[in-house]
Amino acid sequence: MNHPTGSQPDAEMDLRGTPCPLNFVRTKLRLEKMADGELLEVWLDAGEPIEQVPDSLAMEGYKIEQIEERTGFFAVKVRRPVTSA
């Protein structure tokens, strides 16, 4: 079901079952390969992953646009910043 409030992600990553800090590292590497301004949706487990990964990404300068609780996991939408040339 599409939610009109959130924009469609350009890519998705399922990191359920991936421990910290590996889930953060994989998310960051994926974002670095994406184009400026693109949106990545990452699926994270409850507990340490959802507590740690969004904060770590924000500290790295990525914009957390949405955190949505789904059945048994969280979907985090994070945007790669547009860097000035």
C-alpha positions in Angstrom: 0.0 0.0 0.0 1.5 3.3 -1.0 1.4 6.3 1.3 0.9 9.6 -0.4 2.9 11.4 2.2 6.2 9.6 1.5 8.0 9.6 -1.7 8.9 6.4 -3.4 12.4 5.2 -2.7 14.9 4.8 -5.5 16.3 1.6 -3.9 15.5 -0.8 -1.0 17.8 -2.8 1.3 16.6 -5.6 3.6 19.0 -5.6 6.5 16.8 -7.6 8.9 18.9 -10.0 10.8 22.1 -8.0 10.1 23.9 -7.0 13.4 25.3 -3.6 14.3 27.5 -2.0 13.1 27.4 -4.1 9.9 23.9 -2.8 9.0 25.1 0.8 9.3 28.2 0.1 7.2 26.2 -1.6 4.4 23.7 1.2 4.4 26.4 3.9 4.2 28.2 2.0 1.4 24.9 1.8 -0.6 24.2 5.5 -0.1 27.6 6.4 -1.3 26.9 4.6 -4.6 23.6 6.4 -5.1 23.2 9.7 -6.9 22.8 12.9 -5.0 19.3 13.4 -3.7 18.2 9.7 -4.2 16.1 8.0 -1.5 17.0 4.6 0.1 14.6 2.6 2.1 16.3 0.3 4.6 14.6 -2.4 6.6 15.9 -2.8 10.1 15.1 -4.9 13.1 13.7 -3.5 16.4 16.1 -2.9 19.3 19.7 -1.9 18.6 19.5 -1.6 14.8 16.6 0.9 14.8 18.1 2.8 17.8 21.6 3.0 16.3 21.5 3.1 12.5 19.3 6.3 11.9 21.3 8.3 14.5 24.6 7.1 12.9 23.4 8.1 9.4 22.2 11.5 10.6 25.7 12.1 12.2 27.2 11.3 8.8 25.1 14.0 7.2 22.3 11.9 5.7 18.7 13.0 6.0 16.3 10.6 7.7 13.0 11.3 6.0 10.8 8.7 7.6 10.8 5.9 10.1 7.8 3.6 9.8 7.0 0.7 12.0 5.9 -2.3 10.1 5.1 -5.9 11.1 8.2 -7.1 12.9 10.6 -4.5 11.5 11.1 -0.8 10.8 11.4 0.9 7.4 13.7 3.8 7.4 13.8 6.2 4.4 17.2 8.0 4.2 18.1 10.5 1.5 21.6 11.0 0.1 22.4 14.8 0.4 22.9 16.9 -2.7 26.5 18.0 -2.6 27.4 21.3 -4.2 29.9 21.0 -7.0 
